């Protein structure tokens, strides 16, 4: 199957002709409104309805960041914001993947209802995604689910954004890969499982996301350098780098203090050792 | 060592006060001028001198793309463009990493001379990087080499950009990772070596870059889906997706035809199979 990407202008024309509702997953980058691409800014200004999942906990900060982005980049305010109540997610579930799937299906059903009632035929809806919709975000899968259900006819498009991984590298001023080397991007849970089985010597560069337990503390004495960052792209950004054995305690302490002060933490890190 | 990132405005002020030359590695995204971030556009407009490595082969197309970016995003033309002759790289060398290192050292020496002669104290120089400077690009390492040599005093900063990997995912409208899964980003050469040793069952999602030999042809019959893209982000973009066994011959043929027609090819792909 060959799909030729249509230039943006034709895509706009076609959607209008077809009279199909369109939903954009717009990556807005990790925190800083300056991280939006020109493409994302232009997309924002075509949107009739922004669908926002109503979050708990870290919701207030995210709301404020979203408002800052719209205020700066779509000042015309020709859009509406529609809140979609977020289902509660079972974070203690042992079957993590199944729990995520259930939660996503429920989210899809709620978003589907909101699209049906709030977006007119030919209208453009959007979901703003922190970082990049392609990395550790469920929006693309939710839209796929709605399309599979077939209740609402929908076209969709993904607009990439700068992820926190990229900010981590940029602000530490290091590449993510070594010369001709590979990089593994992994959630903390999966790295922990991998460590239990033993880490292959050929794995030298690891980016760790969503790691509530700082699995890196189990990697002392193995020649790793660590580049750690919290609240990347925001005014509260903190970076720590150095030989893992030397700085990991500092990272553990800093992370705990930041989390207590702000009520939530969002961090990631790159682990690197010499290639064999 | 804790490094607190300075907000952009202070960083600008400090550099002027210190009277140190600054060189920015600016990620301009993969091809389309719309992919620049607002941060990158603002950076472009602070630049006194753009240093451009003079390439062979694909040079003409890249030159044109660079001109298009500057014309659109820095129309004031308050900058100069300085060409730095590119050393010839031994692409046949058996010691690939060593060859890359030699070539980088020579590039660093040439850039250093250009910075010394063309950039005044307190001036801002820049190197435009296709995609993201953090992924399979040598610019950060070249700047590190210049700083280590210590001949020219230099401050540097990295501005992230949308990589072709992100366009690959966005235009195929798929995430790079499965739910709670990891992703390996790897050059083709390294994947070939890995396949010779046998691919671990836990490796289910692989992004392959810089793969002259389409190593994916060796993965028939293993349940992979492939998302392939060439000239991502440009008007010539081509996408092919499907079960690897079904579409890989089409990819091989399309890639050969495109390469013949244009004289060069730039492509990447995502391999995906069910998580065990």
Interface residues (C-beta under 8 A of the other chain):
Chain A: X1 X2 X3 X4 X5 X7 X8 X27 X29 X32 X33 X34 X35 X36 X37 X38 X39 X41 X42 X73 X96 X97 X100 X101 X132 X133 X134 X135 X136 X137 X138 X140 X141 X144 X156 X157 X158 X159 X160 X161 X162 X163 X166 X167 X169 X170 X171 X172 X173 X174 X175 X176 X177 X179 X180 X181 X182 X183 X184 X185 X186 X187 X189 X190 X191 X194 X200 X202 X235 X237 X238 X239 X240 X241 X242 X247 X250 X254 X275
Chain B: X1 X2 X3 X4 X5 X7 X8 X27 X29 X32 X33 X34 X35 X36 X37 X38 X39 X41 X42 X73 X96 X97 X100 X101 X132 X133 X134 X135 X136 X137 X138 X140 X141 X144 X156 X157 X158 X159 X160 X161 X162 X163 X166 X167 X169 X170 X171 X172 X173 X174 X175 X176 X177 X179 X180 X181 X182 X183 X184 X185 X186 X187 X189 X190 X191 X194 X200 X202 X235 X237 X238 X239 X240 X241 X242 X247 X250 X254 X275
